[in-house]
Amino acid sequence: MNRASTSRLRAAARQVAPRLLAAGHGLATAALSLTVNTTLFALMATAVALVPVLGIGVVLVPLAAEAVRWRADLERRLARWYGVDIPSPYRPVPAAAPLGSWQRFRHVAADPATWRDFAWLLPGAIVSGLLGIVAISLTVYGLEGTLFVPVLLYHVLDWYGYGVTWPLDNLTEALLTAPQGVFLLVLGLVVAPALVRTTFRFSRLLLAPTASALLQQRVERLTTTREATVDAQAAELRRIERDLHDGTQARLVSLGINIGLAEELLHRNPQKAQQLLVEAREASGQALGELREVVRGIHPPVLAERGLEGAVVALALTLPIPVRAEVALAGKVEAPVESAAYFAIAEALANVVKHSRATSAAIDVMHHAGLLTMRVTDDGVGGADPTGGSGLRGIERRLAAFDGRMMLSSPVGGPTIVTMELPCVLSSPRTSPSSGTA
């Protein structure tokens, strides 16, 4: 077999394998839904029925709802494999509402998502069962006919003397069933992914949050991010005040004292006065340098002069490891978003230098469909944890102020990929992206 034929076979296998897997997924989701969904429906219905009975349902309903939500969340995770996004609609559980309490029962019962999940269980089982069985049946029956399984089975049984009577006149007529098997196999492979995807799209009708729930989630998210932004701004102001007080202000005070002493000694001891003036000049230079550092912490001059593209490339050039920087923007980012994006990238790179033990890193910045995406990748040891330090949490707070988000992928052994997204609109179209390597 030549190389071209081998390549074609591999390409065909790459096309067929996911479709066979989809048929298997159809069978698995059908079995899961028909067994687990029906069991959870009976459990939830029983818990609700027992609410008037000595308060037993007050304890059982939240427990049953937790089990139903586990099944619904599993459906959401499976749906992502087929490109169907089903957001989670649940309201956050209050800290003062433990399982078994009246507060927890009221919270669960007042959440519309609880009853939408409950309403999905039986219809979801029926739809998943029917479509999953159709997907696997077409594929398996077509595969059976294509591989002449009935003919082979007839020969095996006849070989062992079971005296099976073939319904057709001869085996040649049996071979005529092969085209039908091929047709059913191809049909099954074609429709299996669509049938499984349809199952998850049906689930999205009830498992996804309603428009009012989405609005409420957004209000809660904005309330939380506003509080975090206010706290972050207050901390930033305290940092600037501390830097100015402990650094620049102290040097300016020392500068004033030296100049005053020099004035007093100017006639009595000119050499000492000259020495004090030299120290004052050095102190003024140091104060100016510290003041510039404070200004850079507020808004880097390179960001104002060269925009986000040039600032990111310049930032990459300052790191002690090689960093590839690719920035592809068709216009200028709004100033507040530009500053947030720059400092988020700077914080991610600071984490790379401090903790990753990486030998190289990469920065990719792009804009698509109203979303500014920044990705920082390193080849370090991995294992990054947002709860283990303030750096990643600081990035999350900075992005959340602009309704952005951060995703982290950092398996042990690496690589670590920090993906940051900020909604924004570009202006002032440009013609060429910037790139660089340190």
KEGU-107544 format. One record per residue (C-alpha): residue in one letter; x, y negated, z. Coordinates in steps of 0.5 Angstrom, whole numbers, padded with zeros to 4 digits, always signed. Layout:
# KEGU-107544
aXYZ
...
***
This chain:
# KEGU-107544
m+0000+0000+0000
n+0003-0007-0002
r+0003-0013+0002
a-0002-0016-0001
s-0007-0010+0000
t-0005-0010+0007
s-0006-0018+0008
r-0013-0017+0005
l-0015-0011+0010
r-0012-0015+0016
a-0017-0021+0014
a-0023-0016+0013
a-0021-0014+0020
r-0021-0021+0023
q-0028-0022+0020
v-0031-0015+0022
a-0028-0015+0029
p-0032-0021+0032
r-0038-0019+0029
l-0038-0012+0032
l-0036-0015+0038
a-0042-0019+0038
a-0047-0013+0037
g-0044-0010+0043
h-0045-0017+0047
g-0052-0016+0044
l-0053-0009+0047
a-0049-0012+0054
t-0054-0018+0055
a-0060-0014+0053
a-0058-0009+0059
l-0056-0014+0063
s-0063-0018+0062
l-0067-0012+0063
t-0065-0010+0069
v-0062-0015+0073
n-0067-0021+0071
t-0073-0016+0072
t-0070-0014+0079
l-0069-0022+0081
f-0076-0024+0079
a-0079-0018+0083
l-0074-0021+0089
m-0076-0028+0088
a-0083-0027+0087
t-0083-0023+0094
a-0079-0028+0098
v-0085-0033+0095
a-0090-0029+0097
l-0087-0028+0104
v-0087-0036+0106
p-0093-0036+0110
v-0091-0029+0114
l-0088-0032+0120
g-0083-0036+0116
i-0080-0030+0113
g-0080-0033+0106
v-0076-0039+0109
v-0070-0035+0110
l-0071-0031+0104
v-0073-0036+0098
p-0066-0039+0099
l-0062-0033+0099
a-0066-0030+0093
a-0065-0037+0089
e-0058-0036+0090
a-0058-0030+0087
v-0062-0032+0081
r-0057-0038+0080
w-0052-0033+0080
r-0055-0030+0074
a-0057-0036+0071
d-0049-0039+0072
l-0047-0032+0069
e-0052-0034+0063
r-0049-0041+0062
r-0042-0038+0062
l-0043-0032+0057
a-0047-0038+0052
r-0040-0042+0052
w-0037-0036+0048
y-0042-0037+0042
g-0042-0045+0043
v-0048-0046+0046
d-0047-0051+0052
i-0052-0050+0058
p-0050-0055+0063
s-0052-0054+0070
p-0058-0058+0073
y-0057-0056+0080
r-0058-0062+0085
p-0052-0062+0090
v-0053-0058+0097
p-0053-0063+0103
a-0048-0061+0108
a-0053-0061+0114
a-0057-0055+0110
p-0054-0048+0112
l-0057-0042+0109
g-0063-0040+0113
s-0065-0047+0115
w-0071-0051+0114
q-0067-0056+0111
r-0064-0051+0106
f-0071-0048+0104
r-0074-0055+0103
h-0068-0057+0098
v-0069-0051+0094
a-0076-0051+0094
a-0076-0059+0092
d-0071-0057+0086
p-0074-0057+0079
a-0068-0052+0077
t-0070-0047+0082
w-0077-0046+0079
r-0074-0047+0072
d-0069-0041+0073
f-0075-0037+0076
a-0079-0038+0070
w-0074-0036+0065
l-0072-0029+0068
l-0078-0025+0065
p-0078-0029+0058
g-0071-0029+0058
a-0070-0021+0059
i-0076-0020+0054
v-0072-0024+0048
s-0065-0022+0050
g-0068-0015+0050
l-0071-0015+0043
l-0066-0019+0040
g-0060-0015+0043
i-0063-0008+0041
v-0064-0011+0034
a-0057-0013+0033
i-0054-0006+0036
s-0059-0002+0032
l-0058-0005+0025
t-0050-0004+0026
v-0050+0003+0029
y-0055+0006+0025
g-0052+0003+0019
l-0045+0005+0021
e-0048+0012+0022
g-0051+0012+0015
t-0044+0010+0012
l-0040+0015+0016
f-0045+0020+0013
v-0046+0022+0021
p-0052+0026+0019
v-0048+0030+0014
l-0042+0032+0018
l-0047+0034+0024
y-0051+0038+0019
h-0044+0042+0018
v-0042+0042+0025
l-0048+0045+0027
d-0048+0050+0021
w-0041+0052+0022
y-0043+0054+0029
g-0049+0058+0027
y-0055+0054+0030
g-0058+0055+0023
v-0060+0048+0022
t-0065+0046+0016
w-0063+0040+0012
p-0069+0036+0010
l-0066+0035+0003
d-0065+0040-0002
n-0058+0039-0002
l-0052+0035+0000
t-0051+0031-0006
e-0058+0028-0004
a-0056+0026+0003
l-0050+0022+0000
l-0055+0018-0003
t-0057+0015+0004
a-0050+0012+0004
p-0052+0006+0000
q-0057+0005+0005
g-0053+0005+0011
v-0048+0000+0008
f-0053-0005+0007
l-0056-0004+0014
l-0049-0004+0017
v-0047-0011+0013
l-0054-0014+0015
g-0052-0012+0022
l-0046-0015+0022
v-0048-0021+0019
v-0054-0022+0024
a-0051-0020+0030
p-0048-0026+0032
a-0054-0030+0030
l-0058-0026+0034
v-0054-0027+0040
r-0053-0034+0039
t-0061-0035+0039
t-0061-0031+0045
f-0057-0036+0049
r-0061-0042+0045
f-0067-0039+0048
s-0064-0039+0055
r-0062-0046+0054
l-0069-0048+0053
l-0071-0047+0061
l-0064-0047+0064
a-0061-0053+0062
p-0063-0060+0066
t-0069-0064+0064
a-0068-0071+0061
s-0070-0074+0068
a-0065-0069+0072
l-0059-0071+0067
l-0061-0078+0069
q-0061-0077+0076
q-0054-0073+0075
r-0051-0079+0072
v-0054-0084+0077
e-0051-0079+0083
r-0044-0079+0079
l-0044-0086+0078
t-0045-0088+0085
t-0040-0083+0087
t-0035-0086+0082
r-0037-0093+0084
e-0035-0091+0091
a-0029-0088+0089
t-0027-0094+0085
v-0028-0099+0090
d-0024-0095+0095
a-0018-0094+0090
q-0018-0102+0088
a-0018-0103+0096
a-0012-0098+0096
e-0009-0102+0090
l-0010-0109+0093
r-0007-0106+0100
r-0001-0103+0096
i+0001-0110+0092
e+0000-0114+0098
r+0005-0109+0102
d+0010-0109+0096
l+0010-0117+0096
h+0010-0118+0103
d+0015-0113+0105
g+0020-0114+0099
t+0019-0121+0095
q+0016-0125+0101
a+0022-0123+0105
r+0027-0124+0100
l+0024-0131+0099
v+0024-0133+0106
s+0031-0130+0106
l+0033-0135+0100
g+0030-0141+0104
i+0034-0140+0110
n+0040-0139+0106
i+0039-0145+0102
g+0037-0149+0109
l+0044-0147+0112
a+0048-0149+0106
e+0045-0156+0106
e+0047-0156+0113
l+0054-0154+0112
l+0055-0157+0105
h+0059-0163+0108
r+0062-0159+0114
n+0064-0153+0111
p+0063-0153+0103
q+0066-0146+0102
k+0061-0143+0107
a+0056-0147+0104
q+0058-0144+0097
q+0058-0137+0099
l+0051-0138+0102
l+0048-0141+0095
v+0051-0135+0092
e+0048-0130+0096
a+0041-0134+0095
r+0042-0134+0088
e+0043-0126+0088
a+0037-0126+0093
s+0033-0130+0088
g+0035-0125+0082
q+0033-0119+0087
a+0026-0122+0088
l+0025-0124+0081
g+0026-0116+0079
e+0021-0114+0085
l+0016-0119+0083
r+0017-0116+0076
e+0016-0109+0078
v+0010-0111+0082
v+0007-0114+0075
r+0009-0108+0072
g+0004-0104+0077
i-0001-0108+0075
h-0001-0109+0068
p+0006-0107+0064
p+0008-0112+0059
v+0010-0107+0054
l+0002-0105+0054
a+0000-0112+0053
e+0006-0113+0047
r+0005-0106+0044
g-0001-0103+0045
l-0003-0096+0048
e+0001-0093+0042
g+0008-0097+0043
a+0007-0096+0051
v+0006-0089+0051
v+0012-0088+0047
a+0016-0092+0051
l+0014-0089+0057
a+0016-0082+0054
l+0023-0085+0053
t+0024-0087+0060
l+0023-0079+0062
p+0029-0075+0064
i+0027-0069+0060
p+0025-0069+0052
v+0018-0071+0051
r+0015-0071+0044
a+0010-0077+0044
e+0004-0077+0038
v-0001-0082+0038
a-0006-0083+0033
l-0011-0088+0034
a-0014-0092+0028
g-0015-0098+0032
k-0014-0102+0039
v-0017-0099+0045
e-0021-0104+0050
a-0016-0107+0055
p-0019-0104+0061
v-0019-0097+0058
e-0012-0098+0055
s-0010-0099+0062
a-0013-0093+0065
a-0011-0089+0060
y-0004-0091+0060
f-0003-0090+0068
a-0007-0083+0067
i-0001-0081+0063
a+0004-0084+0067
e+0001-0080+0073
a+0001-0074+0069
l+0008-0075+0067
a+0010-0076+0074
n+0008-0070+0076
v+0011-0066+0071
v+0018-0069+0073
k+0017-0068+0080
h+0014-0061+0081
s+0014-0057+0074
r+0021-0056+0073
a+0020-0057+0066
t+0025-0057+0061
s+0021-0061+0056
a+0014-0064+0055
a+0009-0067+0050
i+0004-0072+0050
d-0002-0072+0045
v-0007-0078+0044
m-0012-0078+0039
h-0019-0081+0038
h-0025-0078+0035
a-0033-0079+0036
g-0032-0084+0041
l-0028-0081+0046
l-0020-0082+0047
t-0017-0076+0049
m-0010-0075+0052
r-0006-0069+0053
v+0000-0068+0057
t+0003-0061+0056
d+0010-0058+0059
d+0013-0052+0059
g+0014-0051+0067
v+0013-0046+0072
g+0005-0048+0072
g+0001-0046+0078
a-0002-0054+0079
d-0007-0055+0084
p-0012-0061+0084
t-0013-0060+0091
g-0006-0059+0093
g-0004-0067+0092
s-0006-0074+0091
g-0003-0074+0084
l-0008-0070+0080
r-0014-0073+0084
g-0012-0080+0083
i-0012-0079+0075
e-0019-0076+0076
r-0021-0082+0080
r-0018-0087+0075
l-0022-0083+0069
a-0028-0083+0073
a-0029-0090+0074
f-0030-0090+0066
d-0034-0084+0066
g-0028-0080+0064
r-0026-0073+0066
m-0020-0069+0067
m-0019-0062+0065
l-0013-0057+0068
s-0010-0051+0065
s-0004-0049+0069
p-0003-0041+0070
v+0002-0039+0074
g+0008-0038+0069
g+0006-0044+0065
p+0005-0048+0061
t+0001-0053+0064
i-0004-0057+0060
v-0007-0063+0063
t-0013-0066+0058
m-0016-0073+0060
e-0022-0076+0056
l-0025-0083+0056
p-0031-0085+0052
c-0029-0092+0048
v-0030-0095+0042
l-0024-0098+0038
s-0023-0104+0034
s-0018-0108+0030
p-0017-0102+0025
r-0009-0100+0024
t-0006-0096+0018
s-0001-0092+0022
p+0000-0088+0028
s+0006-0088+0033
s+0010-0083+0035
g+0017-0081+0038
t+0021-0076+0042
a+0025-0078+0048
***
